[in-house]
């Protein structure tokens, strides 16, 4: 199993920015599984909880400003803590992340 994690500077949910305190993206490549597993965990300033539903995420990585995009599902959310589970591909990964499929 290979994985990569990224600290996020920004996070948009369906084109609406969240007011982040902290957020991270974790991506996992499991052996013999074609699809990547990925998850975003975010803590925000107090606001409104998100309902459980499919969403489109746009994220900017903190250190190099790299942009990530992907469809996800809101797993849980309260006024400050939010967990999103990737529901498909994730745009923005590069070869040096070492997550591409291997034969």
Backbone torsions as a table, in degrees:
resi	resn	phi	psi	omega
1	UNK	NA	133.6	176.6
2	UNK	-118.4	148.8	-179.3
3	UNK	-146.9	161.6	174.4
4	UNK	-144.6	145.4	176.5
5	UNK	-128.4	149.2	-175.8
6	UNK	-136.4	136.3	172.6
7	UNK	-87.6	131.7	-175.1
8	UNK	-99.8	139.8	175.0
9	UNK	-91.6	-35.4	179.8
10	UNK	-137.3	155.5	176.8
11	UNK	-148.1	122.5	175.1
12	UNK	-113.1	136.6	177.3
13	UNK	-116.0	113.9	-176.0
14	UNK	49.5	48.9	177.1
15	UNK	69.2	10.1	176.8
16	UNK	-109.4	118.2	-179.2
17	UNK	-70.1	139.9	171.4
18	UNK	-91.9	147.6	178.8
19	UNK	-89.5	90.1	-170.3
20	UNK	-76.2	140.7	162.0
21	UNK	-97.7	-44.2	176.4
22	UNK	-157.6	149.8	177.2
23	UNK	-158.5	146.3	177.9
24	UNK	-139.6	151.3	176.6
25	UNK	-116.6	126.8	176.4
26	UNK	-118.0	129.3	-179.8
27	UNK	-122.7	133.6	-177.1
28	UNK	-128.5	133.6	171.4
29	UNK	-108.6	114.5	178.7
30	UNK	-93.7	143.9	178.8
31	UNK	-60.4	141.4	175.3
32	UNK	62.9	20.0	175.2
33	UNK	-124.9	124.2	-174.5
34	UNK	-69.5	-40.8	-175.2
35	UNK	-83.6	144.8	173.3
36	UNK	-76.6	149.0	168.1
37	UNK	-101.6	133.5	175.7
38	UNK	-148.5	154.4	-175.2
39	UNK	-148.7	144.9	174.3
40	UNK	-119.2	131.1	174.6
41	UNK	-119.9	125.4	-175.6
42	UNK	-132.2	144.3	170.0
43	UNK	-118.4	130.4	-175.4
44	UNK	-122.1	170.5	166.4
45	UNK	-61.9	154.3	-179.0
46	UNK	-54.7	136.7	-178.9
47	UNK	-162.7	-151.1	-177.4
48	UNK	-93.4	138.5	174.4
49	UNK	-67.9	147.1	176.6
50	UNK	-92.8	141.4	177.4
51	UNK	-79.1	154.0	178.4
52	UNK	-69.5	117.5	-177.8
53	UNK	-171.6	164.6	173.6
54	UNK	-70.0	142.6	179.3
55	UNK	-141.5	161.1	172.2
56	UNK	-104.4	125.1	-179.8
57	UNK	-106.5	139.8	170.0
58	UNK	-127.3	125.9	-172.9
59	UNK	-131.2	144.3	173.7
60	UNK	-116.1	128.4	179.8
61	UNK	-73.6	142.3	-173.1
62	UNK	-68.1	-47.0	-170.8
63	UNK	-74.5	-46.0	-175.5
64	UNK	-116.0	1.9	176.5
65	UNK	74.6	13.4	-179.4
66	UNK	-63.3	142.6	-178.3
67	UNK	-98.8	131.7	174.5
68	UNK	-118.5	144.1	176.9
69	UNK	-139.0	142.6	175.2
70	UNK	-176.0	158.4	175.6
71	UNK	-87.3	140.1	-176.7
72	UNK	-144.7	177.2	176.8
73	UNK	-125.0	137.2	175.9
74	UNK	-74.8	109.1	-179.0
75	UNK	-78.2	-49.1	175.3
76	UNK	-154.5	154.8	-176.9
77	UNK	-160.9	136.5	168.8
78	UNK	-127.3	-158.4	-175.3
79	UNK	-68.3	-18.1	-177.3
80	UNK	-135.2	-21.1	-175.9
81	UNK	-116.6	133.6	-173.9
82	UNK	-138.9	135.5	178.2
83	UNK	-125.8	128.9	180.0
84	UNK	-121.5	136.4	178.9
85	UNK	-111.7	124.7	-179.9
86	UNK	-58.5	137.1	-177.5
87	UNK	-116.1	24.8	-179.0
88	UNK	166.1	-148.9	-178.4
89	UNK	-66.4	163.8	178.1
90	UNK	-131.7	115.1	178.0
91	UNK	-83.1	142.2	175.5
92	UNK	116.8	-11.0	177.0
93	UNK	-72.6	148.5	179.4
94	UNK	-126.4	161.9	-176.3
95	UNK	-54.5	-34.4	-178.5
96	UNK	-70.2	-9.8	173.3
97	UNK	-71.7	-16.1	177.4
98	UNK	58.5	44.2	179.2
99	UNK	-119.5	4.7	-179.1
100	UNK	-71.8	156.3	-179.8
101	UNK	-63.7	143.4	176.3
102	UNK	-116.1	144.5	179.7
103	UNK	-67.6	NA	NA
